Amino acid sequence: MAGLPVTIDDVRHAATVLHSHVRRTPVMSCASLGEGVWLKAELFQRTGAFKVRGAFSRIAQLSPEERARGVVTCSAGNHAAAVALAGRELGTNALVMMPSWASQAKVDATRAYGATADLEAADATEAFARMHAEAEETGRVIVHPFDDRAVMAGQGTLGLELCEQVGDVTQVVVPVGGGGLLSGVATAVKALAPNARVIGVEPSSIATLATSIAAGLPVPRPPGVSIADALGPPSIGAGPLTVLRELVDDAVSVSEEQIAEAFRFLYARAKLAVEPAAAAPAAALLAGLVEPVPGTVLVLSGGNVSADVAARLLAG
């Protein structure tokens, strides 16, 4: 739509940039969820999550001079690995501000892809502050996890794919943290399937989507915690929120136990080992918050769950 920070043309351009760097992930059916319900399995993406789409889209736009200065970002895991990989393949040095509590597995993955991991931040808010300070002091280019036009456009390529793969899409259910994925997918889906509903899902303990849409500006997340830690940035981004206010049809929230139950359901019935954040759309459907009509697509955003977390969730 006119006036929004990201358009379908931006998404289509990102798709041409990304085709040699990201995977076209499969769409799968699961009869146990309902006839005509589909799972967009982004856990099979490179680095195990959708974030590589936005990272490659943004870094590909850098000039040679900007690439020489390097990039900086902040993330507890998925975006960190994505920026590290994109930086390595596109020829720029990456520095990632990670909170001190980030899992060792995600820190190790970020470093293995070639980035430097800074673990000085006590929490996500401090990691964002350190990112901005580093860019100001050194000239590194910020690759924002979600509040960036190129990042949103890159994430939107997932929406292009699922519309091509499913055909008659009636509703798309997407987990939301900072809003980059939901805004990008909504942009693509509403352009290609205008009558389809787009629904955002977040943990009830840290939910801000509905209140942010109502307020017209990002509302800070409450100080709660969630097993879906990938959905817990300080707030939804201002740019994504502009899109979400126009294009998202509904915002629902799910409890920690509903997320855990969906995690176990996907593991047992679909044989998919997703991360807790990626289980949120299935949680909304299983809890009756989303109707399982034919043409429903649940976006399983990633699969980077540590062995100890997975074991605890599977044990109930």
PENOR-V948372 format. One record per residue. N is the residue number from 0. RES is the residue in one letter. SS is DSSP state (2 for helix, 1 for strand, 0 for the rest). PHI is phi in whole degrees, 0 to 359 (* if undefined). Layout:
N;RES;SS;PHI, N;RES;SS;PHI
//
This chain:
0;M;0;*, 1;A;0;296, 2;G;0;90, 3;L;0;275, 4;P;0;289, 5;V;0;221, 6;T;0;236, 7;I;2;297, 8;D;2;295, 9;D;2;299, 10;V;2;295, 11;R;2;296, 12;H;2;297, 13;A;2;301, 14;A;2;299, 15;T;2;291, 16;V;2;287, 17;L;2;272, 18;H;0;301, 19;S;0;265, 20;H;0;243, 21;V;0;239, 22;R;0;268, 23;R;0;274, 24;T;0;283, 25;P;0;284, 26;V;1;249, 27;M;1;236, 28;S;1;263, 29;C;0;213, 30;A;2;302, 31;S;2;292, 32;L;2;267, 33;G;0;130, 34;E;0;295, 35;G;0;81, 36;V;1;265, 37;W;1;239, 38;L;1;245, 39;K;1;273, 40;A;1;271, 41;E;2;285, 42;L;2;296, 43;F;2;268, 44;Q;0;288, 45;R;2;303, 46;T;2;65, 47;G;2;83, 48;A;1;199, 49;F;0;294, 50;K;2;300, 51;V;2;297, 52;R;2;299, 53;G;2;291, 54;A;2;296, 55;F;2;295, 56;S;2;301, 57;R;2;287, 58;I;2;291, 59;A;0;297, 60;Q;0;276, 61;L;0;290, 62;S;0;284, 63;P;2;305, 64;E;2;293, 65;E;2;292, 66;R;2;296, 67;A;2;293, 68;R;2;283, 69;G;0;90, 70;V;1;236, 71;V;1;221, 72;T;1;211, 73;C;1;222, 74;S;0;186, 75;A;0;271, 76;G;0;176, 77;N;2;296, 78;H;2;292, 79;A;2;301, 80;A;2;296, 81;A;2;296, 82;V;2;294, 83;A;2;300, 84;L;2;294, 85;A;2;296, 86;G;2;298, 87;R;2;296, 88;E;2;282, 89;L;2;256, 90;G;0;80, 91;T;0;217, 92;N;0;281, 93;A;1;244, 94;L;1;241, 95;V;1;239, 96;M;1;273, 97;M;1;245, 98;P;1;295, 99;S;0;299, 100;W;0;270, 101;A;0;304, 102;S;0;297, 103;Q;2;299, 104;A;2;297, 105;K;2;285, 106;V;2;296, 107;D;2;298, 108;A;2;296, 109;T;2;299, 110;R;2;291, 111;A;2;296, 112;Y;0;281, 113;G;0;112, 114;A;0;266, 115;T;1;267, 116;A;1;256, 117;D;1;259, 118;L;1;248, 119;E;1;278, 120;A;1;284, 121;A;0;283, 122;D;0;205, 123;A;2;296, 124;T;2;299, 125;E;2;291, 126;A;2;297, 127;F;2;297, 128;A;2;297, 129;R;2;295, 130;M;2;299, 131;H;2;294, 132;A;2;295, 133;E;2;297, 134;A;2;297, 135;E;2;294, 136;E;2;280, 137;T;2;246, 138;G;0;88, 139;R;0;301, 140;V;1;272, 141;I;1;284, 142;V;0;251, 143;H;0;294, 144;P;0;298, 145;F;0;206, 146;D;0;267, 147;D;0;204, 148;R;2;301, 149;A;2;293, 150;V;2;295, 151;M;2;300, 152;A;2;297, 153;G;2;298, 154;Q;2;296, 155;G;2;295, 156;T;2;297, 157;L;2;297, 158;G;2;293, 159;L;2;303, 160;E;2;299, 161;L;2;293, 162;C;2;293, 163;E;2;290, 164;Q;2;282, 165;V;2;268, 166;G;0;88, 167;D;0;267, 168;V;0;279, 169;T;0;253, 170;Q;1;202, 171;V;1;234, 172;V;1;245, 173;V;1;229, 174;P;1;290, 175;V;0;227, 176;G;0;238, 177;G;0;278, 178;G;0;98, 179;G;2;295, 180;L;2;293, 181;L;2;298, 182;S;2;293, 183;G;2;293, 184;V;2;296, 185;A;2;299, 186;T;2;300, 187;A;2;290, 188;V;2;295, 189;K;2;293, 190;A;2;281, 191;L;2;264, 192;A;0;222, 193;P;0;303, 194;N;0;272, 195;A;0;287, 196;R;1;273, 197;V;1;242, 198;I;1;234, 199;G;1;261, 200;V;1;232, 201;E;1;215, 202;P;1;294, 203;S;2;296, 204;S;2;291, 205;I;2;226, 206;A;0;287, 207;T;0;219, 208;L;2;299, 209;A;2;298, 210;T;2;291, 211;S;2;291, 212;I;2;298, 213;A;2;294, 214;A;2;282, 215;G;0;82, 216;L;0;205, 217;P;0;298, 218;V;0;262, 219;P;0;302, 220;R;0;292, 221;P;0;294, 222;P;0;281, 223;G;0;281, 224;V;0;233, 225;S;0;212, 226;I;0;294, 227;A;0;271, 228;D;2;294, 229;A;2;293, 230;L;2;260, 231;G;0;239, 232;P;0;293, 233;P;0;304, 234;S;0;194, 235;I;0;292, 236;G;0;288, 237;A;2;296, 238;G;2;297, 239;P;2;304, 240;L;2;298, 241;T;2;302, 242;V;2;290, 243;L;2;297, 244;R;2;296, 245;E;2;271, 246;L;2;246, 247;V;0;273, 248;D;0;272, 249;D;1;202, 250;A;1;231, 251;V;1;234, 252;S;1;232, 253;V;1;233, 254;S;0;281, 255;E;2;298, 256;E;2;292, 257;Q;2;294, 258;I;2;295, 259;A;2;298, 260;E;2;295, 261;A;2;294, 262;F;2;302, 263;R;2;294, 264;F;2;298, 265;L;2;295, 266;Y;2;292, 267;A;2;280, 268;R;2;266, 269;A;2;259, 270;K;0;59, 271;L;0;241, 272;A;0;264, 273;V;0;273, 274;E;0;274, 275;P;2;306, 276;A;2;301, 277;A;2;287, 278;A;2;279, 279;A;2;302, 280;P;2;300, 281;A;2;295, 282;A;2;299, 283;A;2;296, 284;L;2;289, 285;L;2;296, 286;A;0;276, 287;G;0;82, 288;L;0;277, 289;V;0;232, 290;E;0;281, 291;P;0;278, 292;V;0;281, 293;P;0;303, 294;G;0;93, 295;T;1;280, 296;V;1;239, 297;L;1;262, 298;V;1;273, 299;L;1;267, 300;S;0;287, 301;G;1;185, 302;G;0;226, 303;N;0;270, 304;V;0;249, 305;S;0;288, 306;A;2;298, 307;D;2;290, 308;V;2;294, 309;A;2;300, 310;A;2;296, 311;R;2;296, 312;L;2;293, 313;L;2;293, 314;A;2;283, 315;G;0;80
//
